[in-house]
Amino acid sequence: MQLITYLIGTAVSLGTSVAFWGTAAHSMGMLPPEAFIAAENIGITLPPMPR
């Protein structure tokens, strides 16, 4: 049971970290064009990056 709790906690932490840094990179205009293509492929529409 502790292993499952650990794995869920790790997955949530990783997801939060990826979301935070992805948002930061997007707001600073640092995402490569491939990120927009990958997002579109999984059904996510990203807003245009600031210039």
C-alpha positions as CSV (number, residue, x, y, z in Angstrom):
1,M,0.0,0.0,0.0
2,Q,2.8,2.4,0.7
3,L,4.3,1.7,-2.7
4,I,1.0,2.7,-4.4
5,T,0.9,5.9,-2.3
6,Y,4.5,6.7,-3.2
7,L,3.9,6.1,-6.9
8,I,0.7,8.3,-6.9
9,G,2.5,11.1,-5.0
10,T,5.5,10.9,-7.4
11,A,3.2,11.0,-10.5
12,V,1.3,14.0,-9.1
13,S,4.5,15.8,-8.3
14,L,5.9,15.1,-11.8
15,G,2.7,16.3,-13.4
16,T,2.7,19.5,-11.4
17,S,6.3,20.2,-12.2
18,V,5.8,19.7,-15.9
19,A,2.7,21.9,-15.9
20,F,4.4,24.6,-14.0
21,W,7.6,24.7,-16.1
22,G,5.6,24.3,-19.3
23,T,3.4,27.3,-18.4
24,A,6.5,29.4,-17.5
25,A,8.2,28.5,-20.8
26,H,5.1,29.3,-22.7
27,S,4.6,32.7,-21.0
28,M,8.2,33.6,-21.8
29,G,7.9,32.6,-25.4
30,M,10.4,29.7,-25.1
31,L,8.4,26.8,-26.5
32,P,9.6,25.3,-29.8
33,P,7.1,24.9,-32.6
34,E,7.2,21.1,-32.0
35,A,5.5,21.7,-28.7
36,F,2.4,23.2,-30.4
37,I,2.3,20.3,-32.9
38,A,2.5,17.7,-30.1
39,A,-0.2,19.5,-28.2
40,E,-2.5,19.6,-31.2
41,N,-1.9,15.9,-31.8
42,I,-3.3,15.0,-28.3
43,G,-6.2,17.5,-28.6
44,I,-4.8,20.5,-26.7
45,T,-4.9,23.9,-28.2
46,L,-2.3,26.2,-26.8
47,P,-2.8,30.0,-27.0
48,P,-0.3,31.9,-29.1
49,M,3.0,32.8,-27.4
50,P,3.6,36.4,-26.4
51,R,6.1,38.2,-28.7
